[in-house]
């Protein structure tokens, strides 16, 4: 996604565990999701464009259904740990450790009456 710095000072954002600095008035392509995305959203002087639906709903927008979490598994911009965290909220302590096993458990949960 694109992040534009509308402040008069150099701004840094976290992306994939490293800092990305954006000079005043410039735009950078930055990969943001989860906590990093939520932090950037709080800064009014940073304009964000191109947020995927799954990335924008990863944290705090209410509980997810099994189908929504399964969509996260298909979205290439969603990191595994974000997907696993969302799945754990539905599956609890019995959440499997691999992506394939989590997907199978979510599919089973989604098909239960």
MOSULNOR-V314929 format. One record per residue. RES is the residue in three letters. PHI is phi as a letter, one per 30 degrees, with the letter a starting at -180 (none if undefined). NEAR is the number of other ideal C-beta (glycine too) atoms within 8 Angstrom. Layout:
res=[RES | RES]
phi=[PHI | PHI]
near=[NEAR | NEAR]
This chain:
res=[UNK | UNK | UNK | UNK | UNK | UNK | UNK | UNK | UNK | UNK | UNK | UNK | UNK | UNK | UNK | UNK | UNK | UNK | UNK | UNK | UNK | UNK | UNK | UNK | UNK | UNK | UNK | UNK | UNK | UNK | UNK | UNK | UNK | UNK | UNK | UNK | UNK | UNK | UNK | UNK | UNK | UNK | UNK | UNK | UNK | UNK | UNK | UNK | UNK | UNK | UNK | UNK | UNK | UNK | UNK | UNK | UNK | UNK | UNK | UNK | UNK | UNK | UNK | UNK | UNK | UNK | UNK | UNK | UNK | UNK | UNK | UNK | UNK | UNK | UNK | UNK | UNK | UNK | UNK | UNK | UNK | UNK | UNK | UNK | UNK | UNK | UNK | UNK | UNK | UNK | UNK | UNK | UNK | UNK | UNK | UNK | UNK | UNK | UNK | UNK | UNK | UNK | UNK | UNK | UNK | UNK | UNK | UNK | UNK | UNK | UNK | UNK | UNK]
phi=[none | c | b | c | c | c | c | c | b | d | b | c | b | d | b | h | i | b | d | c | c | b | d | e | i | c | b | b | d | b | d | b | a | h | d | d | d | d | d | d | d | d | c | d | d | c | c | c | b | i | d | d | d | d | d | d | c | d | b | i | c | j | d | c | d | d | d | d | d | d | d | d | d | d | d | d | d | c | d | e | d | d | d | d | d | d | d | d | d | c | c | i | d | d | d | d | c | c | d | d | d | d | e | d | d | d | d | d | d | d | c | d | d]
near=[12 | 10 | 15 | 11 | 14 | 7 | 8 | 3 | 5 | 8 | 12 | 8 | 14 | 9 | 11 | 4 | 4 | 6 | 7 | 10 | 7 | 15 | 7 | 9 | 6 | 8 | 8 | 8 | 6 | 11 | 8 | 13 | 11 | 11 | 6 | 11 | 15 | 10 | 10 | 12 | 7 | 6 | 8 | 4 | 7 | 14 | 6 | 12 | 8 | 6 | 10 | 9 | 6 | 11 | 15 | 9 | 8 | 12 | 7 | 4 | 5 | 4 | 4 | 11 | 7 | 11 | 7 | 10 | 14 | 12 | 9 | 14 | 12 | 5 | 10 | 3 | 8 | 12 | 7 | 6 | 7 | 12 | 14 | 11 | 8 | 13 | 13 | 9 | 8 | 11 | 12 | 6 | 3 | 6 | 11 | 9 | 4 | 6 | 9 | 6 | 9 | 15 | 10 | 9 | 13 | 15 | 10 | 8 | 10 | 10 | 5 | 5 | 1]
